[in-house]
């Protein structure tokens, strides 16, 4: 190995952005090319880092949304169960409810009947 070969290998191992030994046939264009490659390598590293950060952020956002979705799903299940229980209670109450037997068309007459029933029950409780 010649001294020039050794120096060129040494220069390349230190930094690729360093200029090549002039005795090896390296030129300024080669040095600029190496500098450009080094800049490109650094830019690519930065780009990969940004892409990884973006992916991490998306992953965190996804986890938060899934957690919120589970919470909302639990709320919906709870409300559905409450609705089912209330509907069941209403169905059990319907046969005994005088209001439910009134039709919407005769709502005023039904209201009058209710008021009449109420006034009779109140009068029946009054002391003589």
C-alpha positions, 0 to 999 in steps of 0.5 A: 500500500502506497503512502497516498493510498494509506492517506486516502483511506485515512481521510475517508475513515475520518470524514467523508466530507473531507477532501481527497488527497490531491495525489490520488486524482481526487478533485474539487468536484469529488470533494463537493460530491462527498460534501453533498452526499454527507449533507444528503445523509444528514437530511435523510436522518433528520427526515427519518427522525421526523417521520418516526416522531410523526408516527409516534404522535399518530400512535399516541393519538390512536391510543387516546381515541381508542381509550375514549371510544371504549369509555363511550361504548361503556356509557352507551351500554350503560344507557342502553341497559337503563333504557331497557329497564325503564321500558320494562317498568313502563310496560309493567305500569301500563295496565294500571295507568289511567292516563295510558288508556286515553287516546291522543284525539280525546286528550282534552276530555281525558284531561277533564276526566283526570281532573274530575277523578282528582277532585272527587278523590280530594273531596272524599278525603276532606273532613266533614 
